């Protein structure tokens, strides 16, 4: 399990702070004994609100490490190699300041965009390797981020019935994507690979954390450290593609082999955009 976009992600429901979200999330992670959950940070937000540094402190004090998600969450597909390299380096100040003795040389591409061209893709991967980073790919993404804004809208309009609907479809969609990732693992690698789950530091993700963990455990999931998952041989494969944003590791693998990725219809983003809007 990994969590992106600390300290700021999505809209806030009425009466909830960024610190509240992280406290709730950490309580769930610790009570469920989830190991080595990397929180991938964008330190840019500390310029706007220095008090948000408390979130980084809370994360590491809970025993969880931080990772590099670039300074201000820029998409590599939209900026130069030099600008993106600077984004990586600039974020390291906060990582060094708040990580203590915990390792922080894990990197997550914002938007999962890996360059948009083979040249940019190759140059940034080489740069990350030179600086000692391990890329934290994503093989399981059920777009949890899309629920967070919908949840904030529903709470702010006092539509509790719609909130319950969001909870129901959240777990249903999460299990569907879990099974899809396992199916693709078998199709591509003839085995069950170690999956890397992407979540985000939003209010609804925190609300649903306990239920999500319980549901995944019922499906047979065993949670392992990121450092173990990234050693799965599948992640040593560089598909050599400068992927468009939003395509996870298994989508990349399918496309690199000329296979069709089974898209979802209707798109969950379009469905959630209708909630309390």
TAURZI-V785158 format. One record per helix or strand of 2 or more residues. SS is the DSSP state (H for helix, E for strand). FROM is the first residue (numbers start at 1). LEN is the number of residues. If there is no record, write none. Layout:
# TAURZI-V785158
ss from len
SS FROM LEN
SS FROM LEN
This chain:
# TAURZI-V785158
ss from len
E 2 5
H 18 14
E 38 4
H 45 4
H 50 12
E 66 3
H 76 3
H 81 19
E 106 2
H 110 3
H 118 13
E 134 2
H 145 12
H 160 30
E 197 4
H 203 16
H 226 4
H 233 4
H 249 8
H 268 5
